[in-house]
Amino acid sequence: MQNVIERVMPWGPVFFGGLVFAPMWSAALDINLPAMIALGLVWGYVAKVRGRWF
């Protein structure tokens, strides 16, 4: 179990961007959810690579 957690944790920003930010912004901006999930996943990946959100 520890091995799984160690492999998943670095990808936390990607999951957070796709599963938390996307639905929140989708509801706030009235944009369809699949498009926002894709945008959230991309934004999360960029945050993972850069090491920060902004």
C-alpha positions as CSV (number, residue, x, y, z in Angstrom):
1,M,0.0,0.0,0.0
2,Q,2.8,2.4,0.8
3,N,4.3,1.8,-2.6
4,V,1.0,2.8,-4.3
5,I,0.8,6.0,-2.3
6,E,4.4,6.9,-3.0
7,R,3.7,6.5,-6.8
8,V,0.4,8.5,-6.7
9,M,1.4,11.4,-4.5
10,P,3.6,13.2,-7.0
11,W,0.6,13.3,-9.3
12,G,-1.6,15.0,-6.7
13,P,-1.8,18.4,-8.5
14,V,-3.1,16.6,-11.6
15,F,-5.8,14.9,-9.7
16,F,-6.6,18.0,-7.8
17,G,-6.9,20.1,-10.9
18,G,-9.1,17.6,-12.7
19,L,-11.3,16.5,-9.8
20,V,-11.6,19.6,-7.6
21,F,-10.9,22.7,-9.6
22,A,-12.7,21.6,-12.8
23,P,-16.1,21.0,-11.2
24,M,-15.8,24.2,-9.1
25,W,-14.9,26.4,-12.1
26,S,-17.4,24.6,-14.4
27,A,-20.3,25.5,-12.1
28,A,-19.0,29.1,-11.5
29,L,-18.4,29.9,-15.2
30,D,-21.3,27.8,-16.6
31,I,-18.9,25.8,-19.0
32,N,-19.5,22.2,-19.8
33,L,-17.8,19.8,-17.3
34,P,-15.8,17.6,-19.7
35,A,-14.0,20.6,-21.2
36,M,-13.2,21.9,-17.7
37,I,-12.0,18.5,-16.6
38,A,-9.6,18.5,-19.5
39,L,-8.4,22.0,-18.7
40,G,-8.1,21.1,-15.1
41,L,-5.9,18.1,-15.9
42,V,-3.7,20.1,-18.1
43,W,-3.4,22.9,-15.5
44,G,-2.6,20.3,-12.9
45,Y,0.1,18.7,-15.1
46,V,1.7,22.1,-15.7
47,A,1.6,22.7,-11.9
48,K,3.3,19.3,-11.4
49,V,6.0,20.0,-13.9
50,R,6.7,23.5,-12.7
51,G,6.4,22.7,-9.0
52,R,3.9,25.4,-8.3
53,W,0.4,26.5,-9.4
54,F,1.2,30.0,-10.6
